[in-house]
Amino acid sequence: MESDSCGSGLLLALPDDLFAMVSRSLSPRDLCNLCLCCRSLFSLVASEKVWLTQCEMTGVVPYGDLIEWRRGISSYKALCRFLITVKPLLGIWVHQNPELGNVVYVLPGFVSVVGCRIIPQELGPLGIEDGPLLWAAVFEIIGDFDGSTVFFLHGREKENDYFYPGLLNRIEKNCNVLLLEVETREQTSGSKLVHARSFIDHSDKEQRKICRSDSGLSRSQKLVERSELMVPFSRLAFGDRRRLLEIVTSQVRLRAPNLARGPLFSHSRNDEESFHKYMMLLFERKSLLMKLYKLGEGNIDLKAAPELASDPTQLEVSEIRKSLDHSSAISGVLNVEDGCTQVAKRKTFGGYFRDSFKQILGKSSSMNGSRPNSKKGSSSSENKYAQLRDFLKSGDKIGLTLLASNMKLSSYRAWPNMHDSRFALYKLPMRAATTGQEYAGLWGGTFGWPPGRPSEDKPGKALFFLLLSYEENQVGQRHLIATKILEGTHYVLHPNGSPMFIVNIDEPSLDPFPWDTDADSLPVVIQNAFVGDGIANGYGFRYPGSKPGSLYVIQGGLLAFMWKESKAILTLQRLNLQELLKKGERVPALPPIANFSYLTKSYSNVFAGCANTTNCLASPRLCVDDQILAKYHGTSFYWMV
């Protein structure tokens, strides 16, 4: 279509810079629709300036970083595609276990987003802002040259660091659950997915709609065959899901080259020379990881006919069956041995008595398994969980996948109720501070006054991360809730996700603040004080009680909650996790599955043992004082579990 006939003359007459400003009022979808009108508009919309503006409007990275990221991707349009895809992942993700805290913060890397786990730790002598925050890599999502995405899970096995490549299934705009799953793929179409839907999406109606497109089969045959093929991963029993993840990760893993263990995100721009050196390292690392993803560990230097290299992200289903059969055979031998032991035990008088008593109740545990009640139990179990063999019929290939979905989750005082058998992370809603909700957001601090400085008798203080949010009760009173998401003690004192304090914003406190000066001997200025209740020993660990106290708003950006009876004080400051991680220190990760989602109930620091090494991985810090590192290695930052 000609430009005049579609009425685009006015737009075409605008200079590129002015049209780029106009395009701020348009969404990427609007621009794509606009370029369909005529060839002239297609050329106008294809301008790099237009798509640079769209990239800037996503707010994922600042303008200066966009210029650097452009070197690793084909165009700003492709970069915009990547930024829009991964933006919903940015923020704080958590899990209930371990109780000390399982916090994964997703932040921009280099043409990527990186999931970093904050290690529960004590505060060092340099304080929160200057002391290196310990973290471990969990996963990366990298933008390919065309703006598509690739997924790497991080992990460590037998003192070696590995990457575990997979596919990014989909990212919903308002996702609140991040799932690590295994998915089957069709061999005939390369890595095309046969979407074995997750537990948030499996309807019989959708199955029937798909089955009608099949030919050569009766309607009933289509339904039966397709229902067998479309088994969601989440319908498998927990043991089967865990076994599949263990087998797949053990076979797709790629040993991390030295360069790939380098920095994951950029350094501060305070030193331009150092910044550009980092950007060069990041660019080389991204190029290496993309080769590793497409060609595999042994084919990085492959130049001739790279299409002949096997896809490292997927495995033959037949190989998975062999691995499962092998593990089942071992399990069978163990079961036989256990069975012999049980028979021997039942030959005692107590064993006969217990068996007879169970028969009277209709719950016999006899060896023949032919009683009707046993059949009913077996049938119920089969209906509840899908069979592993049916799941493996879905395709010829199999591999890891990451799924970011929106689920309907209940919550209690800003903490989501989580599935205890899903390999998942759950997103915490981050609300920016606004008028009337000035204290919302992420805060961190320690017990004691003055804040942030260890004393001689206590060289290290446990670092707490609290998420502050607002809630209105039934009578219209506004409450400020401080939810604990990380606790740096040796052994957990407070349940994960519990409110450290709840404050009534509409009720001022008249209790005086007991200190007149801060750490620098400057006078303490109290701007506001509110009445509240702080966590205390209650009915066991899971059900803590509360005791009265006051929250003080201190000039200089500090909050301090003091328990009235004990005079214990928790001092907090607002945190910028992205900047803290850039200055932080990277430590080795856990094995891959536990590194993503640690499901075992634990009350100690399961992540700190990984940091007990003198060979820390490359850190975003260009230079760290050796004496400072030596001090940290001597504290309980690095205790073993």
Rosetta blueprint (number, residue, H / E / L):
1 M L
2 E L
3 S L
4 D L
5 S L
6 C L
7 G L
8 S L
9 G H
10 L H
11 L H
12 L H
13 A L
14 L L
15 P L
16 D H
17 D H
18 L H
19 F H
20 A H
21 M H
22 V H
23 S H
24 R H
25 S H
26 L L
27 S L
28 P H
29 R H
30 D H
31 L H
32 C H
33 N H
34 L H
35 C L
36 L L
37 C L
38 C L
39 R H
40 S H
41 L H
42 F H
43 S H
44 L H
45 V H
46 A L
47 S L
48 E H
49 K H
50 V H
51 W H
52 L H
53 T H
54 Q H
55 C H
56 E H
57 M H
58 T H
59 G L
60 V L
61 V L
62 P L
63 Y H
64 G H
65 D H
66 L H
67 I H
68 E H
69 W H
70 R H
71 R H
72 G H
73 I L
74 S L
75 S L
76 Y H
77 K H
78 A H
79 L H
80 C H
81 R H
82 F H
83 L H
84 I H
85 T H
86 V H
87 K H
88 P H
89 L H
90 L L
91 G E
92 I E
93 W E
94 V E
95 H L
96 Q L
97 N L
98 P L
99 E L
100 L L
101 G L
102 N L
103 V E
104 V E
105 Y E
106 V E
107 L E
108 P E
109 G L
110 F L
111 V L
112 S E
113 V E
114 V E
115 G E
116 C E
117 R E
118 I E
119 I L
120 P L
121 Q L
122 E E
123 L E
124 G L
125 P L
126 L L
127 G H
128 I H
129 E H
130 D H
131 G L
132 P L
133 L L
134 L E
135 W E
136 A E
137 A E
138 V E
139 F E
140 E E
141 I E
142 I E
143 G E
144 D L
145 F L
146 D L
147 G L
148 S L
149 T E
150 V E
151 F E
152 F E
153 L E
154 H E
155 G E
156 R E
157 E E
158 K L
159 E L
160 N E
161 D E
162 Y E
163 F E
164 Y E
165 P E
166 G E
167 L E
168 L E
169 N E
170 R E
171 I E
172 E L
173 K L
174 N L
175 C L
176 N L
177 V E
178 L E
179 L E
180 L E
181 E E
182 V E
183 E E
184 T E
185 R E
186 E L
187 Q H
188 T H
189 S H
190 G L
191 S L
192 K L
193 L E
194 V L
195 H L
196 A L
197 R L
198 S L
199 F L
200 I L
201 D L
202 H L
203 S L
204 D H
205 K H
206 E H
207 Q H
208 R H
209 K H
210 I H
211 C H
212 R L
213 S L
214 D L
215 S L
216 G L
217 L L
218 S L
219 R H
220 S H
221 Q H
222 K H
223 L H
224 V H
225 E H
226 R H
227 S H
228 E H
229 L H
230 M L
231 V L
232 P L
233 F H
234 S H
235 R H
236 L E
237 A L
238 F H
239 G H
240 D H
241 R H
242 R H
243 R H
244 L H
245 L H
246 E H
247 I H
248 V H
249 T H
250 S H
251 Q H
252 V H
253 R L
254 L E
255 R E
256 A L
257 P L
258 N L
259 L H
260 A H
261 R H
262 G L
263 P L
264 L L
265 F L
266 S L
267 H L
268 S L
269 R L
270 N L
271 D L
272 E H
273 E H
274 S H
275 F H
276 H H
277 K H
278 Y H
279 M H
280 M H
281 L H
282 L H
283 F H
284 E H
285 R H
286 K H
287 S H
288 L H
289 L H
290 M H
291 K H
292 L H
293 Y H
294 K H
295 L H
296 G L
297 E H
298 G H
299 N H
300 I L
301 D L
302 L L
303 K L
304 A L
305 A L
306 P H
307 E H
308 L H
309 A L
310 S L
311 D L
312 P L
313 T L
314 Q L
315 L E
316 E E
317 V H
318 S H
319 E H
320 I H
321 R H
322 K H
323 S H
324 L H
325 D H
326 H H
327 S H
328 S H
329 A H
330 I H
331 S H
332 G H
333 V H
334 L H
335 N H
336 V H
337 E H
338 D H
339 G H
340 C H
341 T H
342 Q H
343 V H
344 A H
345 K H
346 R H
347 K L
348 T L
349 F H
350 G H
351 G H
352 Y H
353 F H
354 R H
355 D H
356 S H
357 F H
358 K H
359 Q H
360 I H
361 L L
362 G L
363 K L
364 S L
365 S L
366 S L
367 M L
368 N L
369 G L
370 S L
371 R L
372 P H
373 N H
374 S H
375 K H
376 K H
377 G H
378 S H
379 S H
380 S H
381 S H
382 E H
383 N H
384 K H
385 Y L
386 A E
387 Q L
388 L H
389 R H
390 D H
391 F H
392 L H
393 K L
394 S L
395 G L
396 D L
397 K E
398 I E
399 G E
400 L E
401 T E
402 L E
403 L E
404 A E
405 S E
406 N L
407 M L
408 K L
409 L L
410 S L
411 S E
412 Y E
413 R L
414 A L
415 W E
416 P E
417 N L
418 M L
419 H L
420 D L
421 S L
422 R L
423 F L
424 A E
425 L E
426 Y E
427 K E
428 L L
429 P L
430 M L
431 R L
432 A L
433 A L
434 T E
435 T L
436 G L
437 Q E
438 E L
439 Y L
440 A L
441 G E
442 L E
443 W E
444 G E
445 G E
446 T E
447 F E
448 G L
449 W L
450 P L
451 P L
452 G L
453 R L
454 P L
455 S L
456 E L
457 D L
458 K L
459 P L
460 G L
461 K E
462 A E
463 L L
464 F E
465 F E
466 L E
467 L E
468 L E
469 S E
470 Y E
471 E E
472 E E
473 N L
474 Q L
475 V L
476 G L
477 Q L
478 R E
479 H E
480 L E
481 I E
482 A E
483 T E
484 K E
485 I E
486 L E
487 E E
488 G L
489 T L
490 H L
491 Y E
492 V L
493 L L
494 H L
495 P L
496 N L
497 G L
498 S L
499 P E
500 M E
501 F E
502 I E
503 V E
504 N E
505 I E
506 D E
507 E E
508 P E
509 S L
510 L L
511 D L
512 P L
513 F L
514 P L
515 W L
516 D L
517 T E
518 D L
519 A L
520 D L
521 S L
522 L L
523 P E
524 V L
525 V L
526 I E
527 Q E
528 N E
529 A E
530 F E
531 V E
532 G E
533 D E
534 G E
535 I E
536 A E
537 N L
538 G L
539 Y L
540 G L
541 F L
542 R L
543 Y L
544 P L
545 G E
546 S E
547 K E
548 P E
549 G E
550 S E
551 L E
552 Y E
553 V E
554 I E
555 Q L
556 G L
557 G L
558 L E
559 L E
560 A E
561 F E
562 M E
563 W E
564 K L
565 E L
566 S L
567 K L
568 A L
569 I E
570 L E
571 T E
572 L E
573 Q E
574 R E
575 L L
576 N L
577 L H
578 Q H
579 E H
580 L H
581 L H
582 K H
583 K L
584 G L
585 E E
586 R E
587 V L
588 P L
589 A L
590 L L
591 P L
592 P H
593 I H
594 A H
595 N H
596 F H
597 S L
598 Y L
599 L L
600 T L
601 K L
602 S L
603 Y L
604 S E
605 N L
606 V L
607 F L
608 A H
609 G H
610 C H
611 A H
612 N L
613 T L
614 T L
615 N L
616 C L
617 L L
618 A L
619 S L
620 P L
621 R L
622 L L
623 C L
624 V L
625 D L
626 D H
627 Q H
628 I H
629 L H
630 A H
631 K H
632 Y H
633 H H
634 G L
635 T L
636 S H
637 F H
638 Y H
639 W L
640 M L
641 V L
